[in-house]
């Protein structure tokens, strides 16, 4: 199955593929990607790195990098992303965070409230 009918992988779609469930994860992934030339230059790898970074901030449970890599491979987005994601993710994430001047807060208009804990455990 290909992403967006063969189009480029969006950061929000990458968040969905790696298992992010909170709306804030997709919004943050898109926000980071839009503001990072490094993420944009790295294509699918950059979109996936933004999604992983966003998930760390918005998901109640940490998404394992190896699990994310497997999910990306299964989605067959880009053959090269699956094989290198776990190895390159930390380096790419650091470049993105530095490019964002370590400011990972979303503007109030983009921020979404996480689901209440009771709804997450239902």
N, C-alpha and C positions, 0 to 999 in steps of 0.2 A: 504494500500500500504506500502510495507516495503522498507527500504533504502538499496541500493546496494545488492539486492537479499538476504537480511537477514544478510549481513555483518555488521561490526561495523560502527557506524555513524562517518563520517569524518567531520572535522571542516568546510571544504568548503561546503559539503552537508548541514550541519547545517545552514550555512550562507544563502544558497539558500532557505531552508525551512522556515526560520524566515522572509524572505522577503528582504534580502540584494540584491541589484542590481548592485552595483559598483564592478568591478573586484578586486579592492583593498581590499574589505571586505573579499572575499574568500582567497586571497593571505595572508592577515594579519592573518586571523583565523588559517590557516595551519601553518604559521610561529610561532605564539604564541603556538599552540598545540605541535608542534615539540620540543619546547624549555621548556616546562613545564611538569615536572614529575607529578605534582599535577593534571593538566588537563588530562593527560594520565591515571592516576590512577582512575580518576572518570568516565571513559568511556564516554557514551553519554552525561552525564551532563557536563563533562569537555569540550567536543567538542562544545556543545551548548554555554557554557560560553565564550569560545574563539571567537565564531561567534558573540555573542552579544557585546563583548568588541571591536572586529574589526569593527562592524557596527557603533559603537559610533564615531569611528575615520574617517570612509570613506563614510558613507551615508549622503546625504543632510538633511534627516529627521530622527529624533530619532525613533527607533523601540521600542515600548512599551513592557515591559517584560511580561505582561499578554497576549498580542497578540502573542508574541513569544511562550509562553507556549501553547496556543491554537493551534498554527500551528504545534508544535511538537507532541501534542496529536493527532491531525488529521492525521498526517503522521504515527502514531502508531509505532514509532521507538523503543521505550522501554517504557513499561507502567509506570515504576517508574519515568522516567524523566518528564513526563507531570505533574504529581501531585505535584512534589516538586520543579520544576524549579524556579518559581517565588519566593518561600521562600528561596531557597538556593543560588540563583544566585549571589547576592551581596557578600556573604561570599566567594564563590568560585572565583569570579572575583578578589577580593582583594588578595587572596592567589596566584593567577596566576600572577598578576601585581607585587606583592612583589618578587615572584620567578624570574621574569624577571628584577629585580632591577629597576622597574619603567621605563624601557626603552622600549617604544612601537613603536619606529621608525623602519621601514623596511629597509633592505639593498637596495641600489639603484637598484640592479639587480632584486629584487622581486617587487619593487614598481611599481604600474601601475597608469597611469594618470587617474583621474576621467573624466567622460564624461563632455563635456562643458555644461554649464547651459542651453543653448538653446536646446541641444539634450535631456536633462532631462525633460524639460517642453513640449517637442513636443508631 
